[in-house]
Structure formats: structure tokens, C-alpha cells
């Protein structure tokens, strides 16, 4: 039987502009697995870390950004790995930032700010497309899903606001 493991996060970074919401996508470096794959912020959850804490840490490491606002998307990505014979469940976050200047890490070789459709069409994996779609849908909805799922940034992402 396969183990179910939550060990990685996905986050889709966005910035409000005069032309609407722009999403940050980054191209993985040639030296990394899945070289030249476009993605949002992603990474492993470290020991003792919550998923929101991992998303904030990965955001800082990969982009140099501090989050302005963060919420849990109403989507969990999933994928199967033959190595370890495991199914991974991946929490997805939307993270707003207040500037466009990216300090790109060695994990990536390029980045761009794009509209939702371009971001979705550039991403490869089904889970990525569904994750960024969930974030975009929440940003453009007239309901309270974002309010109900905001991450309290004053507590390092360890609890949700009410």
C-alpha cells in the first residue's frame, strides 16, 4: 500500500498592477530536476515546519519577497512518485507581494510576470494548472473564501485568521 505524505507546497505569487493581477512564474535552472520547467514557488516542508511556514520560507529563498497577504487555495494538488512508492498531497497557497523586483535564486534561470491565462498555459503539470486556477478563481470571486482562509502572517503562518 502507498503512503500518503504532505511534504511539499506550491504557491502562486501575484501582484496587483494597473493592468490587473499579474502572476510570477519562474523557469527552473538547467542544473535542477525538471530543468527549464516553468513553475510558481515550490518546495519541501522542513522538519518542524508547517505548510504555510514552508511557503513563506520558499517565497523568501526563491524570490526575496516578503508576503503582503497569503491564503490557502481551495485546491490540493496530488502526484504519485515511483521513488518511495508514495502519493503526495500538495497544499496550494496564493501569496500577494507589493513589488515586481525579483531576487531570483540559483534554483531558477528566468522569471516573468504574466496574466493568468499566460501563466496557466505556460505551466506544464495538471496540478500546477489547477492550483493557479484555484488561486485566480478565489481572487476574482465575490465570496469570502479568501477571508476565511487567510494565513495570519503575524504568527509566521502557523494559524489561520477568522
C-alpha positions in Angstrom: 0.0 0.0 0.0 1.2 3.5 -0.8 1.8 6.1 1.9 0.1 9.5 1.7 2.6 12.2 2.5 2.4 16.0 2.7 6.0 17.0 2.1 5.9 19.8 -0.4 4.0 23.0 -1.1 3.0 25.1 -4.2 2.5 28.8 -4.1 1.3 31.2 -6.8 2.7 34.7 -6.3 0.7 37.6 -7.6 1.0 41.4 -7.7 -1.8 43.9 -8.3 -1.0 46.2 -11.2 -2.8 48.9 -13.2 -3.3 46.2 -15.9 -4.8 43.8 -13.4 -3.4 40.8 -11.5 0.0 39.5 -12.7 1.4 36.1 -11.7 5.0 35.3 -11.2 6.3 32.2 -13.0 9.9 31.1 -12.9 12.0 28.8 -15.1 13.9 26.1 -13.3 17.7 26.2 -13.8 19.4 23.7 -16.1 21.2 22.2 -13.0 17.9 21.2 -11.4 15.5 18.3 -11.8 12.8 19.2 -14.4 15.2 21.7 -16.0 13.6 24.6 -17.7 10.1 23.8 -16.3 8.1 26.9 -15.5 6.6 27.0 -12.1 5.4 29.1 -9.2 7.2 28.9 -5.8 7.5 25.3 -4.7 9.5 23.4 -2.2 9.8 20.8 0.6 8.4 21.2 4.0 11.3 21.0 6.5 11.1 19.1 9.8 9.1 21.0 12.4 7.7 23.4 9.8 4.0 23.8 8.9 3.0 24.1 5.2 2.3 27.8 5.5 5.7 28.4 7.1 7.4 26.4 4.3 5.6 28.5 1.7 6.8 31.7 3.3 10.4 30.4 3.6 10.4 29.2 0.0 9.0 32.6 -1.1 11.9 34.4 0.6 14.5 31.9 -0.7 13.4 31.8 -4.3 12.3 35.4 -4.8 13.5 37.7 -2.0 9.9 38.7 -1.3 8.0 39.1 2.0 4.3 38.2 1.7 1.8 41.0 2.0 -1.2 38.7 2.1 -1.4 34.9 1.9 -4.3 32.5 1.7 -4.9 28.8 1.3 -6.3 27.9 -2.1 -9.3 25.6 -2.1 -7.3 23.0 -4.0 -4.8 20.3 -3.0 -2.6 19.1 -5.8 -1.5 15.5 -5.9 1.0 13.3 -7.6 2.5 9.8 -7.4 6.2 9.1 -7.1 7.6 5.7 -8.0 10.6 6.5 -5.9 9.3 5.7 -2.4 6.0 4.4 -3.9 4.2 7.3 -2.4 1.3 9.6 -3.2 2.0 13.3 -2.4 -0.7 15.8 -1.4 0.4 19.3 -2.1 -1.2 22.3 -0.3 -1.5 25.3 -2.6 -1.2 28.9 -1.5 -1.9 32.3 -3.0 0.7 34.9 -2.0 0.4 38.6 -2.7 3.6 40.7 -2.9 3.9 44.5 -3.2 6.6 44.9 -5.8 7.9 43.3 -9.0 11.6 43.2 -8.5 12.5 39.6 -8.1 15.8 38.4 -6.5 16.0 35.1 -8.3 17.7 32.2 -6.6 20.1 29.6 -8.1 17.1 27.3 -8.5 15.8 29.3 -11.4 17.3 30.9 -14.5 14.5 33.2 -15.6 11.2 34.7 -14.4 8.3 36.7 -15.8 5.1 38.5 -14.6 2.2 37.4 -16.7 -1.6 37.4 -16.8 -3.5 34.4 -15.6 -4.1 32.8 -19.0 -0.5 33.1 -20.0 0.6 31.6 -16.6 -1.8 28.7 -16.8 -0.9 28.0 -20.4 2.9 28.1 -19.6 2.7 25.7 -16.6 3.0 22.1 -17.6 1.6 19.8 -14.9 -2.1 19.4 -14.4 -1.7 20.1 -10.7 0.0 23.4 -11.5 -2.7 24.5 -13.8 -5.4 23.5 -11.3 -3.6 25.2 -8.5 -3.1 28.6 -10.2 -6.7 28.4 -11.5 -8.0 27.9 -7.9 -5.9 30.9 -6.7 -7.2 33.0 -9.6 -10.8 32.0 -9.1 -10.6 32.9 -5.4 -9.0 36.3 -6.3 -11.9 37.0 -8.7 -14.8 35.7 -6.7 -17.3 37.7 -4.7 -17.4 35.3 -1.9 -15.5 35.1 1.4 -13.2 32.2 0.7 -10.0 34.3 0.8 -11.1 35.9 4.1 -11.9 32.5 5.6 -8.6 31.0 4.5 -6.1 33.9 5.0 -2.9 33.0 6.8 -2.1 35.1 9.8 1.3 36.5 8.8 1.9 37.8 12.3 2.3 34.3 13.6 4.6 33.1 10.8 1.8 31.3 9.1 1.0 28.9 11.9 -2.7 29.6 12.3 -5.5 31.0 10.1 -7.4 34.2 10.7 -11.1 34.0 11.4 
